[in-house]
Amino acid sequence: DGGTGAAEGPKALDELVVGFAQVGAESGWRTANTKDIQASFEEAGIELKFSDAQQKQENQIKAIRSYIQQGVDYIAFSPVVETGWDAVLNEAKAAGIPVVLTDRAVDSKDESLYVSFLGSDFIEEGKKAGQWVLDEYADVTEPVNIVQLEGTTGAAPAIDRAEGFADVIAENPNLEVIESQTGDFTRAGGKQVMEAMLKSNPDIDLVYAHNDDMGLGAIEAIEAAGLVPGQDIKIVTVDAVKDGMQALADGKINFIVECSPLLGAQLVDIIKTLNDGGTVEPRIITEETTFTQEQAIEALPDRQY
Ligand code: GYE
């Protein structure tokens, strides 16, 4: 249904104040996302209040409440998990402050609680990862042992990337996810979980990591176990940040599904449109691609993040 703002007419851009409640600084993706959002608002001449919730929902709720108290014009946030937002979003609504979801979704049934959700289609990303695996193992007649490194439990990208992947690989009964654990989207988490998985499963063929950082942590664990990542154990990840792309170019990761963190310009556009009294689309989906090793080698020199 979209939403409208600016009941009292447009404000000058330098009078606007936007509060942004970020998830944390858990990954290369997140760092690039924060930088891009801050730079975009700076360039637009719109004041941005920024908070880092260190991956804790209670901190994010506190930040949003403080933005409401300060009477900001708009609130944007990337919900760390999907559930548990109705109360605070109702407070924003009661205060007349429009909310924009960036990057991650909430599972609220009340769509009047936010004007727009700007971000990727995570189910599609999971499907793209699954499709590569399906093609790679199209001719196998033996079971393929897959382990999954999940993102933050309860987060939209963790839920949806698992779902899209599972849907696609179900087409080949040889493809089996033998273990799945959260690494919380961090490099340290990915390494730790992979170490444990290598101990309990002598025969892992492929790692599907919900982001590059966990895949990079898995590489460290695989190398420490005396195995060759990308060969003895194949790795598929999501994001395509620079370190991930470098590992793909080096043959340590086999395939990456892109998820773009560059949401700043579109978020600024949404705020400007609302300020002008316009209507925005309730769902704005980020465009993204996938990368093989050759494509990573080609793309790396121009990669911004
Ligand atoms: O893939 C991961 C980050 O929500 C899309 O969060 C984002 C995810 C991203 O920590 O690296």
Residues whose N, C-alpha, C, O or C-beta is under 5 A from the ligand:
A	BS01	GYE	E26 S27 W29 R30 D103 R104 P157 F185 H210 N211 D239 C259
